[in-house]
Amino acid sequence: MKVLVINCGSSSLKYQLIDMDGEKVLCKGLCERIGMESSMITHEANGTKATTPAIFPTHTEAFAEVVKKMTTGAGKCINDVSEIDAIGHRVVHGGEKFKSSCLITDEVINTLRELSPLAPLHNPAGILGIEAARKVFGNIPMVAVFDTAFHSTMPPKAYMYAIPYEYYEKYGVRRYGFHGTSHKYVAHKAAEYLEEPIERLKLITCHLGNGSSIAAVDQGKVVDTSMGMTPLAGLMMGTRCGDLDPSVVNYLKYTLNITGHELDEILNKKSGLLGISGVSSDKRDVEEAAEAGNKRAQLASDMLNYQIKKTIGSYIAAMGGVDAIVFTGGIGEHDAIARAKICHHMDWLGIRIDTEKNKHPIGDVCEITAWGAKVRTLVIATDEELMIARDTKEVIEKK
């Protein structure tokens, strides 16, 4: 089975074609600036990678160009689109309606539209991608894979907010969690590495990047996660504020005399590492500035590391222990200093990492546990596209 994995933004289209026989990536690429001038496509296949200008008024033209790249020229990897057996779409928010991946139908698309207020920046873009793919690929079956689905096992005590219950009943106001595809992939990868059924393990998965979240996975089921109703909650991130006293929102709105939209821009795009450091939203730039003596950059780094440490500790308490901690994502996989600071002074919980192994993790799965530590610590390269392809294959085979 060949599965085309799609991740659509409002002006972008990321794709991978994966042959599930051996889980081999046949090609991958990115269409950028859809609906704008200077659109472009980057396509990688057969050891070659090329970026070329294009004209993409809508996602439909972008998909048509993807087909052209896959079937002709140096980037050719299939003869015809009929070789594609299924298409898997990343959908950010499934609300309470979708607790697992599902075959896309007209009814599913209509329900996604109803859920759009929960993810106004993401779900409409996902729907655009689905509808454009239908136009270009015809009757090839398509599957929706939801960022929220893996977290749907959370109990009410973890996902409810302490506001009038009717707001949950009428408007779906609750914690949903995100990055579920990544958390699911690395949790199962950790179980495979540890040679234990995931149903016997207590895991804490840390997806750390420009957007960050942590999940407590007990016996294969998420029991808590740091993001909330939207991806703004939880840890501070590249430009997102993370958890905040709700009164701060009203205080800033009236003190600064700004609109709700302007405040949303501040909390989503001008806060986090960028807002505190004043340097960058990229952790690498922040760390470089901190090393050069920038105190605000150092504060930003310290705040993030502290919040991660605190969340890990709370999830150990919630699960009554932990067998392994997993670091993944851009920061989780590549920031040795962050991993060292997060795990520092956690010996009393059985967590201790090997300094040398931590400096240079090798391979898709690398154990950095120090000798004698009771809790295993792993660095795992996430692969959300592969997880989407696996879910898609599973849904198609069941239909």
VEXSEBA-95721 format. One record per residue (C-alpha): chain; residue number from 1; residue in three letters; x, z, y. Coordinates in steps of 0.001 Angstrom, whole numbers, always signed. Last residue first. Example, Ala and Ser with C-alpha at 12.3 -4.5 7.8 and 13.67 -1.06 7.14 Angstrom:
% VEXSEBA-95721
R, chain, n, res, east, up, north
R, A, 2, SER, +13670, +7140, -1060
R, A, 1, ALA, +12300, +7800, -4500
//
This chain:
% VEXSEBA-95721
R, chain, n, res, east, up, north
R, A, 399, LYS, -13301, +5913, -598
R, A, 398, LYS, -10762, +8250, -2194
R, A, 397, GLU, -7812, +5836, -2179
R, A, 396, ILE, -8421, +5041, +1484
R, A, 395, VAL, -8468, +8721, +2472
R, A, 394, GLU, -5208, +9472, +609
R, A, 393, LYS, -3449, +6418, +2036
R, A, 392, THR, -4449, +7417, +5568
R, A, 391, ASP, -3253, +10986, +5053
R, A, 390, ARG, +94, +9700, +3797
R, A, 389, ALA, +411, +7254, +6702
R, A, 388, ILE, -389, +10002, +9228
R, A, 387, MET, +2248, +12240, +7602
R, A, 386, LEU, +4747, +9370, +7753
R, A, 385, GLU, +4047, +8888, +11446
R, A, 384, GLU, +4375, +12612, +12118
R, A, 383, ASP, +7896, +12743, +10734
R, A, 382, THR, +9533, +16051, +11633
R, A, 381, ALA, +13235, +16665, +11141
R, A, 380, ILE, +13527, +20081, +9503
R, A, 379, VAL, +15755, +22981, +10570
R, A, 378, LEU, +15262, +25877, +8173
R, A, 377, THR, +15501, +29669, +8312
R, A, 376, ARG, +14977, +31682, +5124
R, A, 375, VAL, +13914, +35322, +5551
R, A, 374, LYS, +15674, +38016, +3522
R, A, 373, ALA, +19076, +37440, +5076
R, A, 372, GLY, +21977, +38199, +2718
R, A, 371, TRP, +24105, +35216, +3673
R, A, 370, ALA, +22946, +33659, +6929
R, A, 369, THR, +20112, +31123, +6829
R, A, 368, ILE, +20853, +27754, +8458
R, A, 367, GLU, +19094, +25597, +5869
R, A, 366, CYS, +19059, +21911, +6736
R, A, 365, VAL, +16279, +19461, +5961
R, A, 364, ASP, +16438, +15907, +7290
R, A, 363, GLY, +20214, +16016, +7053
R, A, 362, ILE, +22955, +18158, +8598
R, A, 361, PRO, +22605, +21078, +10991
R, A, 360, HIS, +25735, +21406, +13160
R, A, 359, LYS, +25806, +24550, +15280
R, A, 358, ASN, +23340, +26429, +13081
R, A, 357, LYS, +25538, +26045, +10016
R, A, 356, GLU, +28419, +27642, +11934
R, A, 355, THR, +26439, +30593, +13260
R, A, 354, ASP, +24621, +31379, +10015
R, A, 353, ILE, +21173, +32704, +10865
R, A, 352, ARG, +19609, +36139, +10549
R, A, 351, ILE, +15947, +37017, +10070
R, A, 350, GLY, +15105, +39991, +7823
R, A, 349, LEU, +12730, +41517, +10360
R, A, 348, TRP, +15342, +44135, +11328
R, A, 347, ASP, +17813, +41293, +11716
R, A, 346, MET, +15779, +39853, +14592
R, A, 345, HIS, +18372, +40691, +17247
R, A, 344, HIS, +19186, +37003, +17839
R, A, 343, CYS, +16827, +34520, +16157
R, A, 342, ILE, +15516, +33031, +19412
R, A, 341, LYS, +18966, +33088, +21001
R, A, 340, ALA, +20591, +31231, +18090
R, A, 339, ARG, +17782, +28665, +17860
R, A, 338, ALA, +18002, +28023, +21610
R, A, 337, ILE, +21773, +27565, +21482
R, A, 336, ALA, +21496, +25156, +18539
R, A, 335, ASP, +19138, +22856, +20450
R, A, 334, HIS, +18753, +19712, +18321
R, A, 333, GLU, +15984, +20180, +15766
R, A, 332, GLY, +13802, +22742, +17522
R, A, 331, ILE, +14377, +21215, +20940
R, A, 330, GLY, +13336, +17682, +19979
R, A, 329, GLY, +10808, +18786, +17371
R, A, 328, THR, +11379, +21102, +14388
R, A, 327, PHE, +12383, +24681, +13589
R, A, 326, VAL, +10993, +26267, +10419
R, A, 325, ILE, +10842, +29987, +9685
R, A, 324, ALA, +10669, +31081, +6069
R, A, 323, ASP, +9214, +33762, +3806
R, A, 322, VAL, +7207, +35716, +6363
R, A, 321, GLY, +5529, +39107, +6472
R, A, 320, GLY, +2129, +40732, +6951
R, A, 319, MET, +566, +37475, +8137
R, A, 318, ALA, -460, +38751, +11590
R, A, 317, ALA, +2695, +40865, +11980
R, A, 316, ILE, +4939, +37906, +11159
R, A, 315, TYR, +2813, +35902, +13591
R, A, 314, SER, +3437, +38411, +16379
R, A, 313, GLY, +7183, +38297, +15820
R, A, 312, ILE, +7275, +34496, +15911
R, A, 311, THR, +5290, +34569, +19156
R, A, 310, LYS, +7704, +37022, +20784
R, A, 309, LYS, +10752, +34961, +19780
R, A, 308, ILE, +9161, +31777, +21150
R, A, 307, GLN, +8239, +33508, +24410
R, A, 306, TYR, +11750, +34917, +24789
R, A, 305, ASN, +13389, +31520, +24219
R, A, 304, LEU, +11103, +29945, +26824
R, A, 303, MET, +11706, +32649, +29426
R, A, 302, ASP, +15469, +32688, +28888
R, A, 301, SER, +15737, +28934, +29407
R, A, 300, ALA, +13676, +29063, +32603
R, A, 299, LEU, +15669, +32032, +33866
R, A, 298, GLN, +18951, +30235, +33223
R, A, 297, ALA, +17674, +27240, +35186
R, A, 296, ARG, +16678, +29575, +38002
R, A, 295, LYS, +20113, +31157, +37949
R, A, 294, ASN, +22055, +27879, +38226
R, A, 293, GLY, +25567, +28877, +37174
R, A, 292, ALA, +26943, +25636, +35739
R, A, 291, GLU, +25915, +26762, +32242
R, A, 290, ALA, +22348, +27108, +33542
R, A, 289, ALA, +22439, +23566, +34940
R, A, 288, GLU, +23492, +22203, +31550
R, A, 287, GLU, +20800, +24277, +29829
R, A, 286, VAL, +18131, +22893, +32168
R, A, 285, ASP, +19307, +19326, +31687
R, A, 284, ARG, +19119, +19723, +27918
R, A, 283, LYS, +15706, +21426, +28148
R, A, 282, ASP, +14232, +18379, +29869
R, A, 281, SER, +11546, +19254, +32447
R, A, 280, SER, +14218, +19131, +35137
R, A, 279, VAL, +15970, +21011, +37925
R, A, 278, GLY, +13530, +23199, +39840
R, A, 277, SER, +14204, +25716, +37076
R, A, 276, ILE, +10822, +27459, +37070
R, A, 275, GLY, +8568, +24496, +37790
R, A, 274, LEU, +10493, +22034, +35644
R, A, 273, LEU, +10755, +24367, +32645
R, A, 272, GLY, +7019, +25013, +32776
R, A, 271, SER, +5097, +23904, +35877
R, A, 270, LYS, +4706, +20644, +37794
R, A, 269, LYS, +2801, +18406, +35367
R, A, 268, ASN, +122, +20413, +33572
R, A, 267, LEU, -345, +23476, +35796
R, A, 266, ILE, +267, +21648, +39076
R, A, 265, GLU, -1799, +18588, +38131
R, A, 264, ASP, -4682, +20836, +37038
R, A, 263, LEU, -4498, +22538, +40434
R, A, 262, GLU, -4846, +19175, +42152
R, A, 261, HIS, -7841, +18328, +39964
R, A, 260, GLY, -9467, +21698, +40687
R, A, 259, THR, -9165, +20957, +44385
R, A, 258, ILE, -6757, +22698, +46757
R, A, 257, ASN, -7099, +25390, +49420
R, A, 256, LEU, -3659, +26850, +48593
R, A, 255, THR, -4990, +30416, +48569
R, A, 254, TYR, -8355, +29360, +47150
R, A, 253, LYS, -7064, +27353, +44191
R, A, 252, LEU, -4030, +29572, +43686
R, A, 251, TYR, -6103, +32751, +43320
R, A, 250, ASN, -8719, +31008, +41198
R, A, 249, VAL, -6098, +29847, +38684
R, A, 248, VAL, -4092, +33085, +38811
R, A, 247, SER, -7246, +34946, +37716
R, A, 246, PRO, -7006, +33247, +34324
R, A, 245, ASP, -3708, +35100, +33609
R, A, 244, LEU, -1557, +32306, +32210
R, A, 243, ASP, -471, +31053, +28802
R, A, 242, GLY, +1514, +27798, +28932
R, A, 241, CYS, +2670, +26445, +32294
R, A, 240, ARG, +3097, +22811, +31320
R, A, 239, THR, +5975, +20663, +32653
R, A, 238, GLY, +8528, +20855, +29849
R, A, 237, MET, +6771, +23667, +28037
R, A, 236, MET, +5746, +27299, +28530
R, A, 235, LEU, +4403, +28592, +25225
R, A, 234, GLY, +687, +28940, +24516
R, A, 233, ALA, -1939, +26959, +26391
R, A, 232, LEU, -1821, +23535, +28065
R, A, 231, PRO, -2382, +21609, +24795
R, A, 230, THR, -6143, +22162, +25155
R, A, 229, MET, -8626, +24587, +23587
R, A, 228, GLY, -5567, +26620, +22682
R, A, 227, MET, -1949, +26138, +21735
R, A, 226, SER, -189, +29053, +20008
R, A, 225, THR, -1415, +28792, +16436
R, A, 224, ASP, -3067, +31178, +13990
R, A, 223, VAL, -4161, +31369, +10355
R, A, 222, VAL, -3019, +27882, +9356
R, A, 221, LYS, -3491, +27377, +5618
R, A, 220, GLY, -847, +26496, +3023
R, A, 219, GLN, -578, +30021, +1635
R, A, 218, ASP, -228, +31478, +5147
R, A, 217, VAL, +872, +29059, +7853
R, A, 216, ALA, +1422, +30714, +11244
R, A, 215, ALA, +1804, +27943, +13808
R, A, 214, ILE, +4006, +27494, +16871
R, A, 213, SER, +3552, +25016, +19702
R, A, 212, SER, +5700, +23047, +22111
R, A, 211, GLY, +5307, +20001, +24354
R, A, 210, ASN, +8566, +18706, +25794
R, A, 209, GLY, +9918, +19818, +22445
R, A, 208, LEU, +9509, +22699, +20030
R, A, 207, HIS, +7362, +22510, +16897
R, A, 206, CYS, +7965, +25960, +15418
R, A, 205, THR, +6528, +26442, +11922
R, A, 204, ILE, +6105, +29999, +10673
R, A, 203, LEU, +5676, +30115, +6901
R, A, 202, LYS, +4131, +32523, +4390
R, A, 201, LEU, +4465, +30969, +955
R, A, 200, ARG, +2665, +31110, -2388
R, A, 199, GLU, +122, +28347, -1724
R, A, 198, ILE, +2995, +26149, -512
R, A, 197, PRO, +4118, +25964, -4124
R, A, 196, GLU, +7799, +26967, -4237
R, A, 195, GLU, +10899, +24833, -4566
R, A, 194, LEU, +12223, +26028, -1189
R, A, 193, TYR, +12850, +22404, -211
R, A, 192, GLU, +9351, +21302, -1278
R, A, 191, ALA, +7787, +24275, +483
R, A, 190, ALA, +9733, +23408, +3635
R, A, 189, LYS, +8598, +19766, +3469
R, A, 188, HIS, +5000, +20957, +3110
R, A, 187, ALA, +5297, +23105, +6220
R, A, 186, VAL, +7257, +20364, +8009
R, A, 185, TYR, +4526, +17762, +7524
R, A, 184, LYS, +1586, +20067, +8252
R, A, 183, HIS, +3135, +21372, +11489
R, A, 182, SER, +3864, +17800, +12589
R, A, 181, THR, +331, +16581, +11887
R, A, 180, GLY, -1126, +19679, +13522
R, A, 179, HIS, +708, +19143, +16812
R, A, 178, PHE, -2409, +20758, +18349
R, A, 177, GLY, -4426, +23984, +18290
R, A, 176, TYR, -8201, +24400, +18427
R, A, 175, ARG, -8837, +27633, +20340
R, A, 174, ARG, -12438, +27983, +21489
R, A, 173, VAL, -14963, +26584, +24007
R, A, 172, GLY, -17235, +24325, +21967
R, A, 171, TYR, -19714, +23772, +24794
R, A, 170, LYS, -23025, +25203, +23627
R, A, 169, GLU, -22054, +27586, +20814
R, A, 168, TYR, -18647, +28521, +22228
R, A, 167, TYR, -20052, +29015, +25708
R, A, 166, GLU, -22920, +31022, +24148
R, A, 165, TYR, -20448, +33593, +22859
R, A, 164, PRO, -19800, +34926, +26361
R, A, 163, ILE, -16002, +35136, +26805
R, A, 162, ALA, -13517, +36816, +24477
R, A, 161, TYR, -12018, +33564, +23165
R, A, 160, MET, -12450, +32674, +19499
R, A, 159, TYR, -9760, +30950, +17437
R, A, 158, ALA, -7951, +33835, +15772
R, A, 157, LYS, -10863, +36172, +14969
R, A, 156, PRO, -12872, +33073, +14016
R, A, 155, PRO, -10495, +32303, +11101
R, A, 154, MET, -8036, +29419, +11407
R, A, 153, THR, -8493, +26795, +8667
R, A, 152, SER, -9131, +24057, +11257
R, A, 151, HIS, -5467, +24147, +12304
R, A, 150, PHE, -4494, +21208, +10109
R, A, 149, ALA, -7310, +19157, +11687
R, A, 148, THR, -6380, +19526, +15372
R, A, 147, ASP, -3905, +16664, +15643
R, A, 146, PHE, -6490, +14445, +13935
R, A, 145, VAL, -5896, +11486, +11628
R, A, 144, ALA, -8528, +8762, +12041
R, A, 143, VAL, -8511, +6118, +9300
R, A, 142, MET, -8953, +2351, +9530
R, A, 141, PRO, -9989, -170, +6905
R, A, 140, ILE, -8856, -3782, +7581
R, A, 139, ASN, -12088, -5573, +8498
R, A, 138, GLY, -10924, -7339, +11650
R, A, 137, PHE, -7301, -6747, +12615
R, A, 136, VAL, -7357, -7944, +16229
R, A, 135, LYS, -10807, -6900, +17409
R, A, 134, ARG, -10863, -3740, +15290
R, A, 133, ALA, -7419, -2783, +16587
R, A, 132, ALA, -8728, -3020, +20169
R, A, 131, GLU, -11614, -680, +19325
R, A, 130, ILE, -9329, +1870, +17674
R, A, 129, GLY, -6761, +1740, +20456
R, A, 128, LEU, -9367, +2189, +23192
R, A, 127, ILE, -10799, +5113, +21197
R, A, 126, GLY, -7366, +6762, +21135
R, A, 125, ALA, -7046, +6312, +24880
R, A, 124, PRO, -10452, +7945, +25385
R, A, 123, ASN, -9275, +10819, +23137
R, A, 122, HIS, -6054, +11580, +25018
R, A, 121, LEU, -6428, +12258, +28741
R, A, 120, PRO, -9980, +13617, +28589
R, A, 119, ALA, -9270, +15903, +25603
R, A, 118, LEU, -12226, +18324, +25286
R, A, 117, PRO, -14394, +16072, +27487
R, A, 116, SER, -13713, +13256, +24971
R, A, 115, LEU, -15564, +14979, +22118
R, A, 114, GLU, -18758, +12956, +22609
R, A, 113, ARG, -16679, +9780, +22619
R, A, 112, LEU, -15084, +10867, +19344
R, A, 111, THR, -18593, +11287, +17924
R, A, 110, ASN, -19437, +7707, +18882
R, A, 109, ILE, -16250, +6472, +17191
R, A, 108, VAL, -17084, +8411, +14019
R, A, 107, GLU, -20607, +6942, +13941
R, A, 106, ASP, -19237, +3419, +14313
R, A, 105, THR, -16999, +4132, +11311
R, A, 104, ILE, -13398, +5327, +10940
R, A, 103, LEU, -12522, +6745, +7520
R, A, 102, CYS, -11613, +10403, +7789
R, A, 101, SER, -8736, +12862, +8257
R, A, 100, SER, -9736, +16505, +7941
R, A, 99, LYS, -11598, +19156, +9909
R, A, 98, PHE, -13526, +16713, +12073
R, A, 97, LYS, -16629, +17921, +13927
R, A, 96, GLU, -15173, +21212, +15137
R, A, 95, GLY, -13127, +19452, +17802
R, A, 94, GLY, -11343, +16378, +16468
R, A, 93, HIS, -8899, +16140, +19348
R, A, 92, VAL, -5628, +14183, +19394
R, A, 91, VAL, -6446, +11104, +17347
R, A, 90, ARG, -3506, +9406, +15614
R, A, 89, HIS, -4781, +6198, +14077
R, A, 88, GLY, -3986, +5092, +10531
R, A, 87, ILE, -4441, +1412, +9674
R, A, 86, ALA, -4941, +217, +6110
R, A, 85, ASP, -3927, -2440, +3583
R, A, 84, ILE, -1669, -4561, +5785
R, A, 83, GLU, -711, -7658, +3770
R, A, 82, SER, -3697, -9487, +5291
R, A, 81, VAL, -1792, -9258, +8575
R, A, 80, ASP, +339, -12200, +7407
R, A, 79, ASN, +3867, -12955, +6295
R, A, 78, ILE, +5237, -9448, +6653
R, A, 77, CYS, +8465, -8015, +8088
R, A, 76, LYS, +9309, -10484, +10864
R, A, 75, GLY, +11523, -8987, +13569
R, A, 74, ALA, +13843, -12000, +13772
R, A, 73, GLY, +10960, -14364, +14398
R, A, 72, THR, +7363, -14223, +13170
R, A, 71, THR, +4882, -11956, +11340
R, A, 70, MET, +5575, -8458, +12673
R, A, 69, LYS, +6343, -9592, +16235
R, A, 68, LYS, +3181, -11735, +16393
R, A, 67, VAL, +1045, -8902, +15047
R, A, 66, VAL, +2480, -6545, +17679
R, A, 65, GLU, +1729, -9199, +20317
R, A, 64, ALA, -1932, -9281, +19254
R, A, 63, PHE, -2012, -5481, +19357
R, A, 62, ALA, -775, -5528, +22958
R, A, 61, GLU, -3335, -8189, +23887
R, A, 60, THR, -6105, -5923, +22568
R, A, 59, HIS, -4629, -2870, +24303
R, A, 58, THR, -5539, -4423, +27650
R, A, 57, PRO, -4046, -6606, +30402
R, A, 56, PHE, -836, -6789, +28339
R, A, 55, ILE, +1511, -9530, +29562
R, A, 54, ALA, +4935, -9352, +27962
R, A, 53, PRO, +8597, -8680, +28690
R, A, 52, THR, +10935, -8309, +25681
R, A, 51, THR, +12795, -5378, +24168
R, A, 50, ALA, +14758, -6065, +20992
R, A, 49, LYS, +15892, -4109, +17958
R, A, 48, THR, +17460, -5616, +14855
R, A, 47, GLY, +18270, -3997, +11524
R, A, 46, ASN, +15473, -5809, +9714
R, A, 45, ALA, +12881, -4424, +12132
R, A, 44, GLU, +12609, -2904, +15627
R, A, 43, HIS, +10199, -4054, +18318
R, A, 42, THR, +10206, -3002, +21973
R, A, 41, ILE, +7317, -4473, +23934
R, A, 40, MET, +7009, -4855, +27687
R, A, 39, SER, +4496, -4819, +30531
R, A, 38, SER, +5944, -5610, +33965
R, A, 37, GLU, +2640, -5334, +35819
R, A, 36, MET, +92, -2853, +34605
R, A, 35, GLY, -2768, -2792, +32101
R, A, 34, ILE, -437, -1775, +29274
R, A, 33, ARG, +2786, -380, +30755
R, A, 32, GLU, +4529, -42, +27390
R, A, 31, CYS, +4194, -1448, +23876
R, A, 30, LEU, +6356, +485, +21425
R, A, 29, GLY, +7919, -353, +18101
R, A, 28, LYS, +8351, +128, +14409
R, A, 27, CYS, +9106, -2020, +11401
R, A, 26, LEU, +9264, -1892, +7609
R, A, 25, VAL, +9498, +1899, +7373
R, A, 24, LYS, +9879, +2736, +3668
R, A, 23, GLU, +7648, +5312, +2006
R, A, 22, GLY, +8973, +4328, -1448
R, A, 21, ASP, +5802, +2383, -2223
R, A, 20, MET, +4000, +3579, +893
R, A, 19, ASP, +5327, +574, +2814
R, A, 18, ILE, +5185, +1817, +6399
R, A, 17, LEU, +4404, -221, +9519
R, A, 16, GLN, +5069, +1855, +12620
R, A, 15, TYR, +3382, +1733, +16010
R, A, 14, LYS, +3356, +3159, +19539
R, A, 13, LEU, +877, +1734, +22025
R, A, 12, SER, +1065, +2620, +25708
R, A, 11, SER, -1027, +2616, +28886
R, A, 10, SER, -3816, +5080, +28062
R, A, 9, GLY, -1861, +6313, +25059
R, A, 8, CYS, -2228, +5013, +21537
R, A, 7, ASN, -479, +6209, +18371
R, A, 6, ILE, -912, +3714, +15532
R, A, 5, VAL, +377, +3809, +11956
R, A, 4, LEU, +133, +555, +9997
R, A, 3, VAL, -85, +1318, +6273
R, A, 2, LYS, +1205, -918, +3489
R, A, 1, MET, +0, +0, +0
//
